Amino acid sequence: MKILAIVALGASFLFGAVDINTAKEKELMTLKGIGAKKATAIVTYRKKHCFKSVNDLTSVKGIGAKFIDNNKKNLSASKCKK
């Protein structure tokens, strides 16, 4: 079961950008520079705030412009539902 999840996450990473408004921690951790702590911080922040753009990630402690520059092609921010 874990192997299937890893394969699915890998495939989504290869063929599509990680949507920072909907991605779960494991999917966020496929990004370069994101570990468990930062993935959790993103999800926690997202519960109170919607990311209107990828650049809004800099509002999360520990994530800066360099991270966004390194991962820009692999990030997206879907329309906020709230």
C-alpha positions as CSV (number, residue, x, y, z in Angstrom):
1,M,0.0,0.0,0.0
2,K,2.8,2.4,0.9
3,I,4.5,1.7,-2.4
4,L,1.3,2.6,-4.3
5,A,1.2,5.9,-2.5
6,I,4.8,6.7,-3.2
7,V,4.3,5.8,-6.9
8,A,1.2,8.0,-7.1
9,L,2.9,10.9,-5.4
10,G,5.9,10.6,-7.7
11,A,3.7,10.5,-10.8
12,S,1.8,13.6,-9.7
13,F,5.1,15.3,-9.1
14,L,6.4,14.4,-12.5
15,F,3.3,15.4,-14.4
16,G,1.8,18.2,-12.4
17,A,2.7,20.9,-10.0
18,V,2.0,20.5,-6.3
19,D,-1.1,22.6,-5.4
20,I,-0.2,24.3,-2.2
21,N,-3.9,24.9,-1.4
22,T,-4.8,21.2,-1.5
23,A,-1.7,19.1,-1.1
24,K,-1.3,16.9,1.9
25,E,2.0,16.8,3.9
26,K,3.4,13.8,1.9
27,E,2.9,15.5,-1.4
28,L,4.5,18.7,-0.1
29,M,7.5,16.7,1.1
30,T,8.2,15.8,-2.6
31,L,9.3,19.4,-3.1
32,K,13.0,20.2,-2.8
33,G,13.7,21.7,0.6
34,I,10.5,20.6,2.3
35,G,10.6,18.1,5.2
36,A,8.0,16.9,7.6
37,K,8.2,20.1,9.8
38,K,7.8,22.5,7.0
39,A,5.0,20.5,5.3
40,T,3.1,20.5,8.6
41,A,3.7,24.2,8.9
42,I,2.3,24.8,5.4
43,V,-0.8,22.7,6.1
44,T,-1.3,24.4,9.5
45,Y,-1.0,27.9,8.0
46,R,-3.4,26.9,5.2
47,K,-6.1,26.0,7.7
48,K,-6.4,29.7,8.6
49,H,-5.2,31.4,5.4
50,C,-5.6,30.6,1.7
51,F,-2.6,30.9,-0.6
52,K,-3.6,33.3,-3.3
53,S,-0.3,32.8,-5.1
54,V,2.8,30.6,-4.8
55,N,4.6,33.7,-3.4
56,D,2.3,33.6,-0.4
57,L,4.3,30.6,0.9
58,T,6.9,33.1,2.2
59,S,4.3,33.8,5.0
60,V,5.1,30.4,6.4
61,K,8.0,30.5,8.9
62,G,11.1,28.9,7.4
63,I,10.1,29.3,3.7
64,G,11.7,32.1,1.7
65,A,12.0,33.4,-1.8
66,K,14.9,31.1,-2.5
67,F,12.7,28.1,-1.9
68,I,10.1,29.5,-4.3
69,D,12.7,30.2,-6.9
70,N,14.0,26.6,-6.7
71,N,10.6,25.1,-6.9
72,K,8.5,27.5,-9.0
73,K,8.0,25.0,-11.9
74,N,6.6,22.5,-9.4
75,L,4.2,24.7,-7.5
76,S,0.7,26.0,-8.1
77,A,-2.0,27.7,-6.0
78,S,-5.5,26.8,-6.9
79,K,-8.3,29.3,-6.5
80,C,-9.3,29.9,-2.9
81,K,-12.6,28.3,-1.9
82,K,-13.3,30.5,1.1
